[in-house]
Amino acid sequence: MQNKKLALQGIGEFTVGSFYDNPFENEKGGSKLPDNTISFRVNPKVGEDPDLIQYISQHSGKIKPLASADLDSFLTTGRQLLNISKPFVIEGIGTLSRDAHNEIEFTQGVISLHIVEEHPAKKHKSHAVESNDSVHFDDNYLKPAKSYDNTTRRVLIWTAVVIGLAVIGWIGFYFFSPASKKTSTSNETPTETVVPAQPTIDTAAQARADSIQKAKNDSMTAAAQNAQNVQNSSTYSYLIVIERAASKERALKRYADLIEWGHKVIMTTKDSVTFKLAIPIKGPLSDSARNRDSLTQFFGRKTYVELRGS
């Protein structure tokens, strides 16, 4: 503020008013600004201040384009702070903030200006007593405000990560280490599979029962077949008896075998005690002897002729 005016593009203008310099109250070689000496006027349309760029370039040793870029970055950060209702502290001047009506207001800081002779080979700057949370612009580099909240948050996050990794490692060691496996194995109760007892089946008895049932079925089938054959052979001339059976079961079994082998036989009985198996012959009785001898030779047993009705 060598010209008592300072324009910050996109924000506004600062102006230093007249003040009385009391050498007894000020530091040696310095000048202390009284309260309300600096005034601020909001002017978003104000452009870049060439004198400020020249001043930054001279005291930082940078070319003007770099000095302009650094200043623009610094002011952009300030505008962002104001947009989110955060104070924008300008070192050596004061603080800009938004009031309840969303208007930008300025609060002058406690400022002590040191007056020194400028020398081309040295850099000089004004020192201001400001809050430690201000945004610094030393050596024309933008240094963000110190944030103790961010530091605390980082410490808490790293602490939580370390604790989480320790817990995960302990769980893995406990459940997957050989000692824990042995302990879990020893604590397990061996499981025994109980197979229900299967009932013992008497295969011989079952076979006998099946055989008896099969015989009964064959007997019923044979009886039905015999009745049909007797009805079909009602016109035979005589019978040639090939076998006599002393029981009905034996007669029916033999009858079923002969029918299965392709012989046309019938079964007869008069007293339900003795059963005869015979082949009905339809033809002249004179051929009976020849047919009898042929069947005797075929079956290998003695056969005889029985006339119908005898």
C-alpha positions in Angstrom: 0.0 0.0 0.0 2.7 2.5 -0.9 0.1 4.6 -2.7 -2.5 4.0 0.2 -4.6 2.0 -2.2 -4.8 -1.7 -3.0 -7.0 -3.2 -5.7 -7.7 -7.0 -5.6 -9.3 -8.1 -8.9 -12.8 -9.5 -8.6 -13.1 -8.6 -4.9 -12.7 -4.8 -4.2 -10.4 -2.0 -3.2 -8.7 -1.1 0.1 -7.8 2.4 1.0 -5.6 3.7 3.9 -6.8 6.9 5.5 -4.7 9.5 7.3 -3.5 8.7 10.8 -1.2 10.3 13.4 2.1 8.6 13.9 3.1 8.6 17.6 6.8 7.7 17.9 6.4 6.8 21.5 3.7 4.1 20.9 5.3 2.6 17.8 8.2 0.2 17.6 11.6 1.5 16.5 11.6 2.0 12.8 8.0 1.1 12.4 4.5 2.6 12.3 1.4 1.2 14.0 -1.9 1.7 12.2 -4.8 2.8 14.4 -8.2 1.0 14.2 -10.5 1.7 11.3 -7.6 3.3 9.3 -8.1 0.9 6.4 -11.4 1.0 4.6 -12.8 -1.5 2.0 -15.2 -1.1 -0.9 -16.7 -4.1 -2.6 -16.1 -3.9 -6.4 -16.3 -7.2 -8.3 -15.5 -5.4 -11.5 -12.2 -4.1 -10.4 -9.3 -5.3 -12.6 -5.8 -6.3 -11.9 -3.6 -3.7 -10.2 -0.4 -3.2 -12.3 1.4 -1.5 -9.4 0.7 -4.6 -7.2 2.1 -6.9 -9.9 5.2 -4.8 -10.2 5.6 -4.8 -6.4 5.3 -8.6 -6.2 7.7 -9.1 -9.2 10.3 -6.8 -7.6 10.2 -8.4 -4.2 9.9 -12.0 -5.3 12.4 -12.0 -8.2 9.8 -13.5 -10.6 8.7 -12.2 -13.9 5.4 -10.4 -14.1 3.4 -13.2 -15.7 4.3 -15.6 -12.9 3.6 -12.9 -10.3 0.2 -12.3 -11.9 -0.6 -16.0 -11.9 0.4 -16.4 -8.2 -1.8 -13.4 -7.2 -4.7 -14.8 -9.2 -4.4 -18.2 -7.5 -4.3 -16.5 -4.1 -7.4 -14.4 -4.8 -9.3 -17.4 -6.3 -8.8 -19.2 -3.0 -10.1 -16.1 -1.2 -13.2 -15.9 -3.3 -13.9 -19.6 -2.7 -13.6 -19.1 1.1 -16.1 -16.2 0.9 -18.5 -18.2 -1.2 -18.7 -20.9 1.5 -19.1 -18.2 4.2 -15.6 -18.7 5.5 -13.4 -15.8 6.5 -10.7 -14.7 4.1 -7.7 -13.5 6.1 -5.3 -11.2 4.2 -2.0 -11.0 6.0 -1.0 -7.4 6.8 -4.4 -6.0 6.2 -7.3 -7.8 7.9 -10.2 -10.2 7.3 -13.0 -10.3 4.8 -16.1 -12.2 5.7 -19.8 -12.3 4.9 -22.4 -10.9 7.3 -25.9 -12.2 8.0 -27.1 -10.4 4.8 -24.5 -12.2 2.7 -22.7 -8.9 2.2 -18.9 -8.8 2.4 -17.6 -6.9 5.3 -14.0 -6.0 6.3 -12.4 -6.2 9.8 -9.0 -4.5 10.1 -6.3 -6.5 11.8 -3.7 -5.4 14.3 -1.0 -4.2 11.9 2.5 -3.0 12.5 4.3 -1.7 9.4 8.1 -1.8 9.4 9.6 1.0 7.3 13.0 0.1 5.8 15.0 1.4 3.0 14.5 -0.5 -0.2 17.7 -1.9 -1.8 17.6 -3.5 -5.3 19.7 -6.5 -4.1 17.5 -7.2 -1.1 13.9 -8.2 -0.6 11.8 -6.2 1.9 8.3 -6.9 3.2 5.9 -5.7 5.8 5.3 -7.8 8.9 1.8 -7.9 10.3 0.5 -9.5 13.5 -2.4 -11.7 12.3 -4.1 -14.9 13.3 -2.2 -18.1 12.8 -5.1 -19.4 10.7 -4.6 -16.7 7.9 -3.8 -17.5 4.3 -0.1 -16.5 3.7 1.4 -15.1 0.6 5.1 -15.3 1.5 7.7 -15.0 -1.3 4.7 -14.9 -3.7 3.8 -18.6 -3.0 0.2 -19.3 -1.9 0.3 -21.3 1.3 -3.1 -22.6 2.4 -4.3 -21.8 5.9 -3.3 -24.2 8.7 -6.1 -26.7 9.4 -5.8 -28.4 12.7 -9.0 -30.3 11.9 -7.5 -31.9 8.9 -4.4 -32.9 10.9 -6.5 -34.4 13.6 -8.7 -36.2 11.1 -5.6 -37.7 9.4 -4.2 -38.9 12.7 -7.6 -40.5 13.6 -7.9 -42.2 10.2 -4.4 -43.6 10.4 -5.0 -44.8 14.0 -8.2 -46.5 12.9 -6.4 -48.2 10.0 -3.6 -49.4 12.2 -6.0 -50.8 14.8 -8.1 -52.5 12.0 -5.0 -54.1 10.5 -4.0 -55.3 14.0 -7.4 -56.8 14.6 -7.5 -58.5 11.2 -4.0 -60.0 11.8 -5.0 -61.3 15.2 -8.1 -62.9 13.8 -6.1 -64.6 11.0 -3.5 -65.8 13.4 -6.1 -67.2 15.9 -8.2 -69.1 13.3 -5.6 -70.2 10.8 -2.5 -71.0 13.0 -1.6 -74.7 13.4 -2.1 -74.5 17.2 -5.7 -73.2 16.9 -6.5 -75.9 14.3 -5.2 -78.6 16.7 -7.3 -77.1 19.6 -10.4 -76.9 17.5 -9.8 -80.5 16.3 -9.4 -81.8 19.9 -12.6 -80.0 21.0 -14.7 -81.5 18.3 -16.7 -84.5 19.3 -16.4 -87.3 16.8 -19.6 -87.9 14.9 -20.7 -91.4 14.5 -23.1 -92.2 11.7 -25.8 -94.6 12.9 -27.2 -96.8 10.2 -30.6 -98.2 11.0 -30.7 -102.0 11.2 -32.1 -103.6 8.2 -34.5 -106.5 8.7 -33.0 -109.9 8.0 -34.7 -111.5 5.0 -34.8 -115.3 4.9 -34.1 -115.8 1.3 -34.9 -119.5 1.5 -38.3 -118.9 3.0 -38.9 -116.2 0.5 -38.0 -118.5 -2.4 -40.3 -121.2 -1.1 -43.1 -118.7 -0.7 -42.5 -117.5 -4.3 -42.4 -121.0 -5.5 -45.6 -121.9 -3.8 -47.3 -118.8 -5.1 -46.0 -119.6 -8.6 -47.3 -123.1 -8.4 -50.7 -121.8 -7.4 -50.8 -119.4 -10.2 -49.7 -122.1 -12.7 -52.3 -124.5 -11.3 -55.1 -122.0 -11.8 -53.8 -121.2 -15.3 -53.5 -124.9 -16.1 -57.0 -125.6 -14.8 -58.5 -122.9 -16.9 -56.6 -124.0 -20.0 -57.6 -127.7 -19.4 -61.3 -126.7 -19.2 -60.9 -124.9 -22.5 -59.2 -127.8 -24.1 -61.8 -130.3 -22.9 -64.5 -128.1 -24.3 -62.7 -127.9 -27.7 -62.0 -131.6 -27.8 -65.5 -132.7 -27.0 -65.7 -134.5 -30.3 -62.7 -136.9 -29.8 -63.0 -140.6 -30.6 -60.8 -142.0 -27.9 -58.0 -141.0 -25.5 -54.4 -142.2 -25.2 -53.5 -141.8 -21.5 -49.8 -140.9 -21.2 -49.5 -140.3 -17.4 -51.4 -140.9 -14.1 -50.9 -138.5 -11.1 -51.9 -139.3 -7.5 -52.5 -135.6 -6.7 -54.0 -132.6 -8.3 -51.0 -130.4 -7.8 -48.8 -133.0 -9.6 -51.3 -133.4 -12.4 -51.6 -129.6 -12.9 -47.8 -129.2 -13.0 -47.3 -131.9 -15.6 -50.2 -130.5 -17.5 -48.7 -127.0 -17.6 -45.3 -128.5 -18.7 -46.9 -130.5 -21.6 -48.9 -127.5 -22.7 -45.7 -125.3 -22.6 -43.9 -127.9 -24.7 -46.7 -127.7 -27.4 -48.6 -130.9 -26.7 -52.4 -130.9 -26.9 -53.4 -132.7 -23.7 -56.4 -132.8 -21.4 -56.7 -133.7 -17.7 -59.5 -136.0 -16.5 -60.6 -137.5 -13.2 -63.5 -139.5 -11.9 -62.9 -139.5 -8.1 -60.7 -136.3 -7.6 -58.1 -138.7 -6.3 -56.4 -140.0 -9.4 -55.8 -137.7 -12.3 -55.1 -138.7 -15.9 -53.2 -136.8 -18.6 -54.3 -137.9 -22.0 -54.1 -136.9 -25.6 -57.5 -136.8 -27.4 -57.5 -138.6 -30.8 -60.2 -138.0 -33.4 -60.2 -140.8 -35.9 -61.1 -144.4 -36.5 -60.6 -146.8 -33.6 -58.6 -149.1 -35.9 -55.6 -146.7 -35.7 -55.6 -146.6 -31.9 -52.9 -149.3 -31.5 -50.6 -147.6 -33.9 -51.1 -144.2 -32.2 -50.6 -145.8 -28.8 -47.3 -147.3 -29.8 -46.0 -144.1 -31.3 -46.8 -142.1 -28.2 -45.2 -144.8 -26.0 -42.1 -144.6 -28.0 -42.2 -140.7 -27.9 -42.7 -140.2 -24.2 -40.6 -143.2 -23.1 -43.3 -144.7 -20.9 -46.2 -147.1 -21.3 -49.4 -145.5 -22.6 -52.8 -147.1 -23.1 -56.1 -146.4 -25.0 -59.2 -145.3 -23.1 -62.5 -145.2 -25.0 -64.8 -142.3 -24.6 -67.3 -142.8 -21.8 -65.4 -145.6 -20.1 
